[in-house]
Amino acid sequence: MYINNYFYTHSTIGNRLIEDDNIYMTDYYTKLFKKELSSIKLEGRTALLYAIGVSVSQSEARNSGVVTVNSSVTIKELTSYSAHKYAKVFNKSNNITYMNLNSNTCASSMFSLYEAERLLKLGDVDNVIIVTEERTSSKTKTVFKESNIELALGEGFACVVLSNKGEVKITDTKWVTHYDNNPFKVTKEGYDKIFTECDMVKLHGTGTPVNNKAEQEAFGHLPTILYKDTIGHTQGASSLIEVCKVIDDNKAKGKVLCVASGLGSFYGSCLVWKS
């Protein structure tokens, strides 16, 4: 499959994109990219895939007793509402025949690329639009703090348009699990499952000791690049944002294997073909 259009943004370590916590994330990004989103006009059947990071089950949610943000409209907190808002934008000029959303933690948007390749190969659709967005929340910080994981978090957005012909070639998407008792654990064995022969690897690159060790063992024989050391971990949006950065990175050469992993024993990858 091929990426024919893409745009993205991200924060840098120590900074945020959305300073006002009372602004809804989807409202912010749809306004920021209003022109770019509205300009997408595709022929044929189009799928819309929406990806975010860690989500909270409404059935399991607990009231901590500490309110940090006033919610004016509760439905606007739901991922399905956000996905529908993007569908509303795209449906004006496109025939959206398939829509799905996922919150496969820090590998979410890599799963969307995996799903996109299958939809296009099966001929279910002619085009796929992937939208992914992320912001830093107090709950996200708490998840890592409670597990004694030091991580520089980031915020960001990416949108890509894919089809079976076009400009930037994406192949060999993979999605697997390698179970471990610790949901945060990443291993060489997990990364081995998503390896594809390549010229260099774009690491997941969280900078944590466990992930550093696993990626060194799995990919240490190849040239590597990473981005989280400057932009932070943009969580569910990180895979797609970093694929876009690979496309724009002159240091990325040949077949670049982009890898991702996430809480819950998720692993995913894809090949980005550079000249």
N, C-alpha and C positions, 0 to 999 in steps of 0.2 A: 504494500500500500504506500501511498505518498501523501505528504503534507503539502498542501497547496496554499495555505494561508495560516499565519500564526501571529499572535501578539501577546505580550505578557508584561508583568511588572513584579517587582519584589522589593522588600526592604533590605537594608544592610544591618549587620550586627550592631546592636545598641540603639537602633532606630525602629520606628513603627510607621506603617502607611496610614493606619486609621487611628488617629490620636484620641478621638472622641468615642468613648465606649458606648455612648447612647445612640450612635449611628449604626444602623443595621449593615452588616457586611455586604449583602447582596445589593442593597440600595447604593452603597458606595461604589462598587465595581461596575454596576450597570450604568451609572452616571459617568464614571470615569472613561468608560469605553463605549459610550452610547453611539458615537459615529462609526467605530469599527464593527460593533455588533450589528448595527442596522444595515451596514453595507454588504453583509454576507447574503448573497442571492444565488442559490444553487438549483440546477435542473435535476429532476428525478426525485426518488424517494430518499429522505434524509433521516438519519438517526441523531438524536441528541443524548449525549452521555454527560451526566453531572457527577463530579467527584469532590468529596471533602475528606477531612481527616477523621479523627476520633469523634464518634457521635455518642450521645447519651440516650439510652432507652427511656422513653417516657414512663414505661411501666416500672423501671427500676430507680427512677430519679428520687433523690431525697432532698428535703429542704434543710440546708445547713444552718439556717437562721441568720445568715449574713447576706443581705441584698446589696449587690454592687451596681447593678444596672436596672433601671425601671423599664419594664416591658409594657409598651403601650398597646400592642396587638400581639397576643401570644402566638397566633398562627404563623407570624413572620419569623418565629424561632425554628420552625420545622424545615428539615431539608427538602421535603416534597414541595413545600411552598416555594422555596428558592428555585428548585428545578423548574417548577411551573412558570415562575417569573421569566426565566430565560426562554422557555418554550414560547411564551407570549411574544417576546421580542423576535424570535426567529420565525415563528409561524406566519408573520406578516408577509414574508417574501420567500418562504420555503415550504415544501411539503413534508412536514414532520410526521413520519409514519411509525416511528419507534422511539421510545424514551426509556432511560433507565438511570438509576443513581446508585452510588456505592460509597461506603465509608470504611474502606479496608485500611484504615489507619494511615501510616506514613507511606504506604505503597498504593494508595487509592487510585491516583491518576495513571499509574503504570497498568493497573488492572483495566482501566478504560481503554488504553491502547491495545491490550490483549483482546478485549471484547470487540473493539472496532475492527481489528484484522479479521476476526471470525465472521462478523456481520458482512463485511465486504467480500470475503472469500465465498461465503454461502450465497451471495447474490441477494440477500434480504433487503439491502439498501444500496443506493448508488453513492451516497456520501455519508460521512459521519462528522458531526461537530462535537468536540469535547470541550467542556467548560469545567475548570477547577478553581476553587478560591479558598483562601484561608486567612484567619486572623488569630492573634494570640489572645487567649482568654485566661482568667484566673484559674479555671478548672484544669486547663491544659497544663499550666505551671504546676498545679498541685499534684497531678498524676505523676509527673517526673520527680517532684520533690519527695513525695511519699515513698518512692522507690530508690531514692538516693542517686538519681541520675542527673548529672550536670549537662545541660544542653542549651545551646544558644538558639532560641526560637526566632522564627521569622514570619513575615506575612507576605502574601502574594496572590497572583491571579495569572491564569493562562487560558488561552482559547486557541484551538487548532482545528483546521478543516482538512479532512482526509478523503481520498478516493482511490480507485484502483490505477490511476495514471496521474502523472503530474511532475512535481519538482523534487522534493526531498524524499528519498526512499527510506522507508521504515520496514524492517522484516524481522522474522524470527522472534516474535513476541512470545514470552513464556510466563506462566503463572503456576506456582506450586506452593505446597506447604511442607515444612519439615518440623514435625512436632517436637516441642521441648516442654518440660514441666514448668519452666519459667517463661511466661508469655513475652517478656522483653528480650529473651536470649536470641542471639543470632549466631550462626555457626558456619564453618567452612562447608560442611555437608549441605546446608541449605543453599548457599551460594553456588556450590558445584552443580546443583540441580538446574540452575538457570543459566549456566555458562554456554556460550556459543563462540566458536572460533572467531577471533577478531584481531584488530591491529592495536587497539588500546581500550581501556576500561574507564568509563565515567563511574566512579565509586558512589555508593550511597553516602559514605563519608560523614557520618555523624560526629566523628572525633572521640567517641567513647572508647575506653580500653577494649571492651568486648568486641565491638564492631571492627575496630582497627585490627585486632588479632585475626578475626574471621576473614576479613577482606585481604589481609596480607597473605594468609595461608592459601586463599583461593585464587588471588589475582596477582600475587607478588612477582610473577614471572613476566608480567606485561607492563608497558607504560600506562600510567594512570593520571586522571585529572579529577578534581573535585571542586565543588562550589560552596558547600555549606560553611566553609571556614571564613567566607566573606559575606554571604547573604543570610547565614543562619539556616535553621531547619524550618522550611515552610510547610512541614507536615504533609497533609494529604495532597497538597498542590505541588510538592517538591519534585516528583518524578517528571511531570509535564513541563514545569518551569525549567528544570535542568536539561531536558531534551531540547527545549528551545534555545537554551544557552549553548549547548553543544553545536547546534546549527549555526549560531552566530560566532562561535569561537574559532579563530584562525589557527589555534594550537591543536585543535581536534582534527586528526587526519585519518583517512582510510575508513575502515569499518569500526565504529565506536560502539562498544557494548555498554549500554546504560542499565545499571542495576538498581534495585530498590528492595528494601525489606521493611517489615512493620510489625507492631505489637500484635501478638496473636499467631506468630509463626508464618507470616506471609512473605513470599519472595516473588519478585517479578523482574523481567528484563526485556530489552528490545535492542535491535541493531539499527543504528543511524549511519547511513552511508554518506561519507564525505569524500571529496575528491582528493 
